[in-house]
Amino acid sequence: MKLKLITFLLLFTSSIYAQKIKKLKNEVIKSLNDESIELIKISDAIWGAAEIAFQESISSQALIKYAKENGFNVEEGVAETPTAFIASYGSGSPVIGILGEFDALPGLSQKTSSNKDPIIEGAPGHGCGHNLFGTASLGAAVSIKKLIEQGKLKGTVKFYGTPAEEKFFGKLWMARAGLFDDLDVCLDWHPSDSTEADVQTSLALVDFIVEFYGQSAHASADPWNGRSASDALELYTHGINSYREHIKPTVRIHYDIQDAGKVVNVVPDYSRIWVRVRDTKREGMTPVYEQVKKMASGAAILANVEHSVRLVSGIHELLPNRAGGRAIQKNLEILGDINYTQDELDFAYQIQEATMKPRLGIDGKIKPLRETLEHPGGGSTDVGDVSYIVPVVRMGATTAPIGTPWHSWAVVACGGMSIGHKGMMQAAKALSMTMVDMFTNPKLIDEVKKEFKTRKGDYIYKGMLPDGPPPIGQQ
């Protein structure tokens, strides 16, 4: 009899707790629904501004203004970066962070049209959906702030406005400044062509600039008096491309020739190339990086010129977190699939036809939690460095049709209209619901931290970036 009573009391208590959590989650959903018009307005303003790395003044100020209007304490210009900021509310533990990006990509200007149609030819555009990213994350933070303000949650919420993810990786300087050190957990999301809890890693990456310095001369009258920096660059790229046969399939090497001479009748005395090396793990990337740097020296010797190698920055692969992923998965399933109108489906089909992709429409269904792959491929992100400092819990939300080429005009088009807006709001709701779980369930935070410690092991994090402030104003 006594055992039955204890069992009944436990079940009753559990039921009361579950009802409380459900109510809090319904409150953040309602809060976001109420704020949806304002959030879409902010996202569209950032989409229209389309500012590139470290130049995101309009975009960051749009988010800062909204944070201040909602009672957040805002620290602007953190980590020596004018467009980086932290918006905080509350006090004490737990301290839950959420990341928000807002930078655009060069050359992707596009109207909300299903055919390629730039607003301004050659201008930037949000080809990775960061106008949606930062806005959704801040919206989620505001919904949690309201519950803290009402005394329904205890702790601190922090929104991180993180610039320059696409090029210089602004989070590296924020990490070096210790701005993530006091967090218990950090949440993050990214626009995608599917909706799921993200429990995959990413690729480690290093960026560096190689410059060659020679001697100019008349290309016809006395070329023997010249030492061609362009010859060195060509020899260098030939070396890189020959090396591709002898690296592991997980490695990627990219380069962009930024200067190879100005006119045809002058032996060029200067050339410059931006090189990027990636691999699934930092430990696999590093030896390839060292070898590719050596090749620059060899190319300089062959062309009889001088050279220099300058580190831009490097980022870690992501440490996935399945404990946090399971929490996001449950909340995505509570929210259910994203539904689309016929006009939105027609727009998706037209995007797919214009980009020569199968006519499959949009996938708003909630994907099941996938296994964490050792070599998932894909891209890189400076969120990886944050994930070596604090556990990072991630998700993706559908903001573009199936198979849409990322970093393209097609993503820009979708990010400025209702397809992108729906994914943004889905992400904001799932993230805020998961933060409710974090604030109310210390056991969940413990599980997330335990997995983080296991995956990180005894590795001591150190950012890979040059000394000094961020390269503000550099291109």
Secondary structure, DSSP 4 states (H G I P E B T S, - for coil): -HHHHHHHHHHHHHHHHHHHHHHHHHHHHHHHHHHHHHHHHHHHHHHHH---TT--HHHHHHHHHHHHHTT-EEEESGGG-TT-EEEEEE-SS-EEEEEEE---BTT----S-SS---SSTT--B-TT-HHHHHHHHHHHHHHHHHHHHTTSS-SEEEEEEE--TTTT-THHHHHHTTTTTT-SEEEEEEEESSBEEE-----EEEEEEEEEE-B-EETTT-GGG-B-HHHHHHHHHHHHHHHGGGS-TT-EEEEEEEES-S-TTEE-SEEEEEEEEEESSHHHHHHHHHHHHHHHHHHHHHHT-EEEEEEEEEEPPP---HHHHHHHHHHHHHH------HHHHHHHHHHHHHTT--------SBPPPPPPPSS------THHHHTTTS-EEEEEEE-S-TTPPSSSHHHHHHHTSHHHHHHHHHHHHHHHHHHHHHHH-HHHHHHHHHHHHHHHTT-----B--SSS--TT--
